[in-house]
Amino acid sequence: MAVTLLIDDDAPIRSSLEKLAEEEGLELRTAGSWNEGLALFFAFWPDLVIADYDLPDSDNGLKLLVEFRYLRPSTRLLLLSGKVEAANLDKAESLGFVDGVVRKGSLGAAAKIIEEMKALQIDVGVETDWVEVAKAFVNRNAHSTIDLNELDDVLRADVEGG
């Protein structure tokens, strides 16, 4: 069974998604802080990580989320935020730093997350294409650190201004 990790400091969001995942027979691990999420990442090596941008103990949410890609290139990453402007979330996705974005409070946010979790179940049992994993690892620096830093600064400004 594919494992999903949700990192969000909003307890009601974690609770509601845990209930939805359980109803669908999906495995969801949750964390309320970046440090707790990092520990669960190493414990379970999740197939999907959904992380809020603005987390306790995290100054640079996008940079930290991208670290998961470096640690496990096959992990699918979704950036979750209720404060970052939609256009800036889309930029994070279009530049390839994350695989998708979810706007907190938007219609269908929970449904999108459950849909992502269900899609992972299809690949369970499929052999890992190690060539693709190696390519992802080699290409992890395809985007410059400058691009990442600049975008993270824009996202942080959204959070602090919102």
C-alpha positions, 0 to 999 in steps of 0.5 A: 500500500502506498504511504502518504505523509501530510505535514500541516500544523492545522489539527482540524485539517489533519483530522478530517483528511485522516478520516477521509483516508481511512474511509477510502482505505488509504494509508495517511501519516500526519505531522504537525511540524516540519521536524515531526514530518521529517522524522516520519519521512525517514520512518516511512519513506512515503510515496506522496508528501503534502506539506503546508508552506508555513510550518512551525520550525520552518523558515523556508518551506519550499526549500525544505519540501524540495529536500524530500525530492533530493532524498527520494526522487520518486516521492510525489510532492504537493505544496499546501497553502492558504496564505500564498497567492495562487499565482505564486503556488502555480509558479512553484509547480510550473518550475518543477519544484513540486508536482502539484499545489493545493489551496487550503480552503478551496472547493475540492481541496480535500477531494484533490488530496484523496484523488492524489492518494488513490492514484498512487495505489495504482502504482503499488507493486510496480517495479521501480524504474531505477533509471528514471530515479537516477535521472531525477537524482542527477537532474535535481539541480536543473533549477538554479538555487537562485530560482529556488531562493527567489521563489521561496522569498516571494512565497514567504512574503505572501505568508507574512503579508497574508 
